[in-house]
Amino acid sequence: MTEYTTVSIPKDLAERVEETIEGTSFQSTSDLVRFLLRSIVIQHQKRGELTEAEFEEITDQLRDLGYLQ
């Protein structure tokens, strides 16, 4: 059985995410966050480490989604 943990995000961000995922295959904010984190981890595992450019690209994407300021 898979165990879970809770990640907190600001309510205004959660509302923006809910609007963003409307009409997509993501059923919830949690689905999107799991997808994003899984993608980052998979990239890291494939290469052993992220290049600075890859890290910046991921950071930019997370900032665009409102996860980073």
Legacy VTK file of the C-alpha trace (Angstrom):
# vtk DataFile Version 3.0
C-alpha trace
ASCII
DATASET POLYDATA
POINTS 69 float
0.000 0.000 0.000
1.344 3.437 -0.942
1.827 5.916 1.885
1.259 9.627 1.302
2.402 12.895 2.808
0.880 16.344 2.647
2.352 19.297 0.777
0.956 22.741 1.507
0.529 25.455 -1.082
-1.152 28.851 -0.763
-4.916 28.813 -1.378
-4.655 31.376 -4.182
-2.192 29.097 -5.965
-4.480 26.101 -5.461
-7.320 28.074 -7.034
-5.126 29.005 -10.005
-4.115 25.375 -10.431
-7.755 24.261 -10.334
-8.548 26.736 -13.130
-5.478 25.618 -15.077
-6.328 21.910 -14.974
-9.931 22.349 -16.089
-10.395 20.426 -19.324
-7.169 18.441 -18.869
-6.567 14.863 -17.807
-5.539 16.042 -14.329
-8.323 15.370 -11.850
-6.867 17.407 -8.987
-4.056 19.672 -7.862
-2.419 16.606 -6.324
-2.438 14.851 -9.719
-0.613 17.785 -11.308
1.929 18.085 -8.488
2.663 14.343 -8.602
3.137 14.572 -12.382
5.519 17.528 -12.095
7.583 16.021 -9.303
7.730 12.635 -11.002
8.961 14.316 -14.197
11.729 16.130 -12.337
12.825 13.001 -10.475
12.838 10.899 -13.660
14.991 13.487 -15.466
17.402 13.497 -12.566
17.612 9.712 -12.343
18.201 9.284 -16.079
21.213 11.562 -16.092
22.512 11.135 -12.585
22.266 14.869 -12.075
20.595 17.870 -13.647
22.631 20.358 -15.614
22.361 23.989 -14.593
20.337 24.682 -17.765
17.893 21.860 -16.965
17.526 23.085 -13.395
16.822 26.620 -14.649
14.253 25.301 -17.145
12.428 23.372 -14.422
12.604 26.379 -12.108
11.148 28.605 -14.831
8.319 26.141 -15.457
7.473 25.914 -11.756
7.615 29.713 -11.467
5.269 30.063 -14.469
2.849 27.698 -12.761
3.026 29.781 -9.599
4.883 27.274 -7.424
7.896 29.558 -7.042
8.210 33.297 -6.706
LINES 1 70
69 0 1 2 3 4 5 6 7 8 9 10 11 12 13 14 15 16 17 18 19 20 21 22 23 24 25 26 27 28 29 30 31 32 33 34 35 36 37 38 39 40 41 42 43 44 45 46 47 48 49 50 51 52 53 54 55 56 57 58 59 60 61 62 63 64 65 66 67 68
